[in-house]
Amino acid sequence: MNSLTQNVWHSGELAAQALAGVKEKMSSIGPRVIRNYMPDQHRDFFASLPLVIVGSEDKEGHLWASPLFGHPGFIQSPTPELLTIDTSALYSHPVSTELNIGRQVGLLGIDFETRRRNRLNGVVTGKNQLHISIKVRQSFGNCPKYIQQRRIETQIQRDQITRTFLSSWTSALRECIARADTCFIASTYAAHHADECSGMDVSHRGGQPGFIQFDEHDRLTIPDYRGNFFFNTIGNLTEDPRAGLLFLDFSAGNILTLTMSAEVIWKTENPILCGEYERVIRLSLKGGYLIRNALPYRWEFMEDSM
């Protein structure tokens, strides 16, 4: 088992790192922290979780970010290069039909109480009635910055789930997004060369309520806060505008999952739009679903978490 020693970054990530002035720095950091296997602490972490976020692509080519829930242990890592999902232990699995053999997926394991998160990008190598197997292509950790701290309520909720298709913004959706302090974004990159990194990714975005806003053309704008300079999401969106956006209503139990078209705008291009931030992600709605009572758990917000 080795960390990836070359071609850690694809062309979109390299372009973003160059614009940010960190390309040389990240050329040495990337191979040290991005692995093609999971270290034991990551394997144990995923196995302890009741929730993971999955980034996937549907048959029409739309990207989605979706949650998977189960009793802790529904995810296992039999070997450092393999992760399995016990589908029989899931409370609900709206994306599992898209997790077919050969599909690239991104996984984000996140514990809101400890503010720990780990990322995994891989490909589905097996699927039956009980398990989905994912071969690890990239595995790495993220810092706890911008994660709003919450404590899980372990009592399982089993209310009736309803699903509504969305093709435009409603006042209720606008209010939901205006209140949000957390979202997740799925993105992807298809390699142009055989030796280049590619795959699906899903990442966390957090901030104070109101950090996501609507512009005058009904597009969402999300500031890209200073982070680890990997630019996984920014690099993907630079090359491929497709995106999936997920909001979890932690108290009411609803899910808002959207498929979007995205663009990355740098301060050098539009200083008025970006304001104090170096980059902004701007997203246009293509469609989505509001799934009521979909969260089997509820989370209690913990003050002074950031």
N, C-alpha and C positions, 0 to 999 in steps of 0.2 A: 504494500500500500504506500502510495506516495502522494504528496501534494502535486497539483498540476504545475509542471515546470515551464510550460510555454503555451502561447496562444490562450492565455487566461482571459483576455479581453477581446471582444469583437470590435469591428470598425466603428459602430455607433458609440460604444463605451469609450473607445480611444479618442474619438472626435470630441465627446463631451469633456473628457479629462484634459484634452489640449486646450479647449476654450476656457476651462477653469484654471489652467496653469499648473496642473498636478500630474501630467502624463508621465514625466520621468519618475516622480516619486512613486506612483502607483505601479510602475513596471517592476519594481522590486518588492513591493508589498503584496501584490496580488498572488504570486506563486506561493507565498508563505502562508496565506490565510484561506485560500480557496482550494478545497480538496476534492478528489474524485471518490471519496469514501467518507463515512461519518465516524468521527471519533466517538469513543464510548460515552462521553458525557452528552453528546447529541443524541445518540441512540437511546439512552436512558431518559432524556428529556422528552422526546417524542412519545415514548411509551407511557409517560406519566400524564399525558394531556387528555382532557375530555373534548378538545376542539382543535382542529387544524383548518387553515384556509387553503383552498385549492385554486390554482389558476389553470384553466383548460380552454380548449377550442372546440366548438360544436361542428356539426357536419356542414353547416353553411359558412364556416370560416369566421364566425363571431367569437370573440373572447369573453370569458366570464370569470369572475372571482366568486367562489361559493364556499360556505362553511360545511364541514363534516363534524358530526357530534357522535360521541359514544362513551361508554364507560372507560375510564383510564385503563390502558392496556389494549384498546381496540387497534392501536398501531404498535407494531413490533419491528425490530431490526434483527433478523436471523443472522445476518453477516454485516460487516461494515459497509458493504457495497449494495445492500438490499434493504428495502423498507416494504412492509406489507400492511394492508388495511383489511381488517376483519369486517366485511360488509354485513355479516349477520348480526353484528353488535351495534350497528349504526341506529340512531334514533330516526333519522331521515337522511336521505342521500340523493338530492335532486340532480347532482352532477355525475353520479356513478355510471349512468348509461353512456356518457361521453368518455369515460376513462377506459377506452378499449386498447387492446394490444397494439403497440406501435405508436400510441399517442404520447406526445411530450406533455409533461405536467410540471407545474411549480407548486411547492408546498411551503407554507409558513407556519411553523409551530410557535405559538405565543401564549405566555402565561401573564395575564393582566395584573395579577397580584404581585408577582416578583419582577414584572417588567422585563422578563427574559424573552428572547426570540431567536430562532434559528431558521435558516433558509435551506431549501433543498430543491434542486432542479434535476429532473430525470425523465425516464421514458418507461411506459407501462410494458412490462415483459410477460405478464401472466394475468389471467382473469378467469375466475369460475364463480360458482354461486356463493362461495364463502369468502374468497380473498381476492384482492388486487395486489399485484407485486410490481414494485417500481425499482428499476435499477438506477443507482445514484450516478449523476454526471457531474454535478457541482454541489458542494456542501460548505456552508460557512455561517458564522454567527453575525449578529448585528448588535449594536449598542442599545441601551434602554431609552435613549433620548426620544422625547415626544410621545411616549406611551402613557396614556392616562391610566392611572392605577385603579383597579376595580377588584372587588372580592366576590367570588362566585357564591351563589346560593345553591346548595346541592340538591334541594328538593326538585324533582323532575316535574316539569309542566307538560300536561298532555291535553291541551285544548285543541279544538278542531282547527285544522290548517286549511286556509283558503288561499288561492293563487289568482292574481289579477295581472293581465298583460298591460304594459304601459308603452305608449308611443309618443307621449308628450308630457310636459310638466303640469302637475296640478298644484293647487295651493297647499294641499296636505304634504305633497312631496317636497315642495319648497321649504316648508316649515321643518320637515324632518332633516333636510340637509343643512338648514340654517342652525339647527341645534346640535349637529354632529360635531364631536371632537375626535372622531376616529373613522377612518375608512381604509379600504384595501384596494390595491390596483394591480390587475393582471396585465402583462405585456409579453411580447415574444420577439424573437429574432431568428430568421432563417439564414443559415450560413451561405455565403457566396462562394466559399472555397472549402475543399474537403477537410482541411486541417484547421478550420475556424470554429470557435465555440458558437453554439446555437442552442435554442431551447425556449421553454416557457418559464415565466417568472411571476411571482406574486409578492408584493411588498406592502408594508404598513405605512400609513400617513396619519399623523396626529397633530393636534394643536388645540387652542382654545376654541369654544363654539364660535362660529363665524369665520373660521380660517378658510372655509370653502365658500365661495361667493358666486352669484350669477352676474354675468355682464349684460349689456344692453341687447345682446342678440340671443339671450337664453342659453349661453354656454357657461359651463362651470369653469372656474379658475381656482387652481390649487397652487399655493406657493411651494417651491422646492426648498425646504430648509437645509441649512448646512448639515452635512452628514459625514459619511465615511469616504466620500469621493469615489466609490465604486461606480456610481452612475448606471446601475443595472437597468432601472426603469427608464431613466432619461435616455440612455443609450439605445434601448429597445425602441422607444417611441420616436427617436430621431430617424430610425431606419424603417419602422413599421407603425403606422398611425393607429392600428387597432388596439383597443384597451377594454378591459372589464373593470367595473367599479362596484364595490360592495359596501353597504352600510348595515350595521347591526343595531337594532333598537334594544339596548341592553335591559331596559326596564319593562317595555311592553311586549317584547318577544318577537318583533317583526323583522323581516329581512327585506332589504331593497337591493336588488342586484341588477346592474345595468350593463349593456354593451354600448361602447362609445367609440368615437373617432377623436384622436388626440393630436395635439401639436405642442412642441416645446418652444417657448419664447424666451430668449435671453435678454438680459438687461441692455446689452449693447445694441440689440435690435429695437427694443421698445422700452425705454427707461420709464415712461409714464405708467405703463401697465405693470411693470415689475416692481416699481417703487423701491422699497428697501431690500428686496430679494434679488438674487442673481439670476433666477430662472422662475418661470411660471408654467405650469401645465394647463392647457386650455382644452376642454373636452366638450364635444357635441353629442347629444343623445341620438342613438339609433333605435333603441328599444330596451325593454327590461321587464322585470316582474316585481310586484309587491306581494310577498308571501307572509300572511298574517299568522301569528302564533307558531312560527316555525322554530323558534329557539327553545330547546328543552330546558335550558338553564336561564336564570336571570343573574345579573351582576349588579352589585351595589358600588356606587362611585365612592372612591376614597379621596378625601380632600388633600390638597397640597401634594399632588402626585408627580408634578413635573419639575 
